[in-house]
């Protein structure tokens, strides 16, 4: 289900990503949720939610990476 605000994101996202990365995650998740609503648009047998989370993490990883301390930082 799409997220309305950052505080609705999963704890694993809220507790680990900086605010800007959370915004990227939320926007990408919501877009993917709408884009992959039809099971025929998805690869394999992944659920709509699984695909949306995968897309969201990929979007975050385009601009952020984990540093040597395991913290997410801008590239």
N, C-alpha and C positions, 0 to 999 in steps of 0.2 A: 504494500500500500504506500502511495507517495507520502512524503514528509512535508508538513506545513511550515515547520520551524526547526532550527538547529537543535533545540532541546528535545525534539522528537526522535533524533537520530539514535541508533544503537549506542550503548555505553562504550563499546569498543572503538567507535568513531569519535564520540565526544571526548573521551578520556585520553585519546592519543594524538589526535590531529589538531593543529592550530586552527583558529577560527576561519581563516581564508580557505584552508584545505577542507574544512567541514562544509563550507559554502559550495565548493567545487563538487564535493561528494553528493550533497543534497540535490544540486541541479542535475548532475549526471544521472543519479539514481532516478529522479522523477522523469527525466526525458526517456531513459531506457525503459522505465515501467510502461510508459505510453507506447513507445515504439515496438516493444516486444510483447504486446498483449495477446497477439495471435500465436499459438504454439507452433505454427508452421514457419514463423519467422525466426524461431530459436533453433540453435544447433543441439543435437542430442536430445536428451530427455530432461533438461534443466527446467526448473519452474521459472515463472515470470520473475519472482523475487530473487532467485539465485542469479539469473542473468543480469538483473538490474544492479545487484551488489557487485558483481564482477565488473560491469561497465564503470560503476562509480569508483571502484578502487583503481582501475586502469586510468581513469581521468585524473585522479589524485597523483598517481605515480608519474604522470607526464610533467608535473610541475614541482613535485616534492619527492624527497628521498629520505631514508633513515640515515642518520649520522652514526659514528662509531659508538655513541652512547645509546643508540636505539630510539632517538627522538626524531620526529619528522621535521625536516627543514626544507626551505626552498632550494631548488637546484641552482 
